[in-house]
Amino acid sequence: MDSRSVVASFFAYWRVQDLDMAVAHGHPDVIYTIYNGSDALPFAGTYRGPEACRELGYTVLAEFDYLDYEPTIISVDGCIVRTHVFFRYRHRASGNVIDGSRRLVFEIRDGLIARIDSYEDAAKFEAFMRLARKSPDVSAPLDLAGILDGRQKSGAGA
């Protein structure tokens, strides 16, 4: 497969969350780096090898529900493939939704993905994660009596 086809095939599997097939596109020495501070994403950093990348994928899928994921291949220069991904995710614990885009740069070696560098708006993700951590658990029932009682004491809604 040529470089473009490898990346297109990877995206096709990742988009439907078939993690095993997506990871099968990785070289045995694959390196995946997410260039965000750990305040922005707790799983930012560098992952080496298919197993580490697979675990990263499961971590991401456990934290976020993918509502929309639209990758576009921007350019191919030999073994380097540059892409742009528009996304919309729901943070599973808080129910908050974030949308945006990221750039992914792939390096292909021997018909497999040898390296992925992920660049995104670190400040936006940091603010989102800070908000998501402070959001109430969406699975907990609302205490309407407590909310109404609080309004009556504060004078809000009068």
N, C-alpha and C positions, 0 to 999 in steps of 0.2 A: 504494500500500500504506500502511496505517496504521503507526504507530510500532511497535506490538507485532509486527505481521506482518513488518516489516523485520528486527527483531532475531531473531525465531523462525526466519526463513529463513536469516539469517547463521549462527546456531547449527547449523542442520541441515547446512549445508555444512562448517562448521569441524569438527563432530563426526566426519564421515567423512573429514576431512583433504583436502577439495577446496579447496585454498587459492585457486585462481584464482576460483572462484565465490564464496567467502567475501569476497575482496577486492573483487569486483565490486559488493558492497553499499556500498562506501565512496564518500563524496563526493570530488570531485577535491581538496578541501582538508582531507581527513580528518586528524585528530590522534589518535594512540594513545599514552597515557602509562601506564607501569607504575611505580607508586609503591613501589619497593623500592630499597634502596641497591645499588650495583654489587657490593658484597661478597655480597649475597644472590643476585642474578642478574646475570650479566655483561651481559645485554641489557636491564637496567632502564633507563628513561629515556623520552624523548619522541621519537616517530616522526611525521614529517609527510609526507603524500601517500601515494597508493596503492602506489607502488613501494617506499618505505621500509617500509610495513606488510607488503607481500608478502615482502620480504627478512627482516623480523623473523619472520614465520611460518615461513619455511624454516629459519631459525636455530633456532627453538624445536623444530620437528619433527626437525631433525638431532640435537639434544641429548637429546630425550625421546621415548620411545615412549608413546603415550596408551593406557593400559590401561582407563581409565574416565573419562568426561566427561559429567556430568549437569547441564545448565543448567536453571534455573528462573527464569521472569520473576516478580519479586516485585511490582512496581508499574509503572504507566504514568501519567504526568502530562503530558499534551500530547506534547511532543517528547522528554521525558526518560523513559528506560526503565531501571529498576533490576533487576539480576539477581543471582542467587547461583549459583555453579557449584561442585559437588563434583567432585573430580578424583582420579585415581590415575595417576601417571606412573612410568615406569622410566627412570632415567638411563642412556642407551645405553652410555657408556664404562665406568661402574662396575658397572652392573647393580642398583644400589640403587633402592628404590622409595620414593616419597613420596606421601602422600595428604593431602588437606586441602580447603580451600574458598577461594574468592576472591569478591569483589564486583566486578561490572562495572557501570558507569554509562554508558549510551549517550545521545548527543544526536543526534536525527534532524533532518535538514534536506533539504527537497526530495525526500523519500522515500528518502534515502540516509543512511548513518551518517557524521555529521560529526565526532563525537568519541567516544572510548572511554577511560574512566578505570578502571584496574585496581588494586584494593586487595587485598593479601593479607598473611599473617603473615610479615613480613620477617625476624624473628628465626628462625623455623622454617626458612625457605628458606636463610638464611645458614648455619645449622648443618648443614643437609642438604648444601649445596654444598661446605662445608668438608670434611665426611666423604667426599663423592663424589670430591673431588679427591685425597684420600689413599688411596682404595681401589685395590686392584690392578686391572690391566686384566683384565676378565672373558674376553677372547679369548685371553689367554696361558695356556698349559698349566700346570697345577700341578706344582711340583717336590716330589713326595712324599718322595723320598729326602732332600732338604734339610730338609723339615719334620720327618721322623723323626729325622734326625741332630741337629737343633736341640733336640728334646725330650730326646734321650739326654744331651746335654751340659748341659741346664738342669735335668734331674731332673724335668721336668714329665711328668705321666702315670704316675709311679711309684707 
